Amino acid sequence: MPQIWPMNWVLLFTSFILLFLFFITLMYFFKNTIQLESQNNLLTNTKTISFNWKW
């Protein structure tokens, strides 16, 4: 019976670490996609604004 508790703690610890790493990677990728989308939107907006100014 005493061996169950350390194993439980090890499993909990590893599961929390894995969840934390998964969350960090998800946030990193989502942040990059949002930055890329905003940069593309800014580029298209400046292009349309410049075209509007030209015409």
N, C-alpha and C positions, 0 to 999 in steps of 0.2 A: 504493500500500500504506500509506503513513503516514496517509492520510485515513480509513482504516477505524477506527483507534483512537480518535480524538476522537469520531467518530460513535457508536462503541460506548459510550464513557463518557457521552455525552449521553443515549443511550437508557437506559443503566443508571440514571443519575441520575434521569431523569424517571419511570422505572418504580418506583424506590424511593420517590420522593415520592408518586406516585399510590397505591402500596400503603400508605404511612404514613397518608395522608389517609383512605383507605378504612377502615383499621383504627381510626383515631380516631373517625370518624363511627359506625362499628359499636359501639364501646365506649360512645359517648355515648348512642346510642339504647337499647342494652341496659341501661345504667345507669338511664335514665329509666323504662323499662318495669318494671325490678325495683323501683325506688322506688315507682312507682304501685301495683304489686301488693302490696307490703308495707304501704303505707298503706291500701289497700282491706282487706287481711286484718286490720289493726289495727282499722279501723272496724267490721268485721263482728264481730270478737272482743269489742270493747267493747259493741256492741249486744247480743250474745247474753249477755254477762256481766250487763249491766244488766237485761235481761229476766229472767235467772235470779234476780237479786237481787229484782226486783219480785215475781216469782211465788214 
